[in-house]
Structures are given as C-alpha cells and as structure tokens.
Amino acid sequence: HNEDESIYLIYTDEGVFKNTDSIYYFKFNSSDIYGELKEGESYRLNVYGFRIPFLSKYKNIINFKLEEIK
C-alpha cells in the first residue's frame, strides 16, 4: 500500500464501496469524488470489481451521477 494512495470507503444502503485511484481505468480523482459525495443525496454509481469480504475487497467507484428524486 502506497502512502500517497488515497483510499476512501463509502458506506451506502446498497453496501460498502471503495473509492481509490485506478491506473487501469485512468481514474486519478478519488479525492475529488469523495469531496463531491454528500450524505443524504442519492447517486448512480459506476463501479468495477468484486466484493470479497474475507479479503477486504470492495467494488471501486469509477464515477457517479446525482439522482433526481421524483
């Protein structure tokens, strides 16, 4: 684990997701994403990966969109 790496765990009613940079997906804005997510709002998340509890692996958030509540 690199000390400069930003890893955020995002807790939702749909499970726990990781938000970290990803070279594979050219994603280098995990800190920005974390700062933009607001508690109490609904979002559509685009994620990759698998949730593997015994390995502490989580799906990683690639991007998100604010959902309008109808």
Helices and strands as residue ranges (DSSP letters): E 7-12, E 15-20, H 30-36, E 43-48, G 53-55, E 60-66
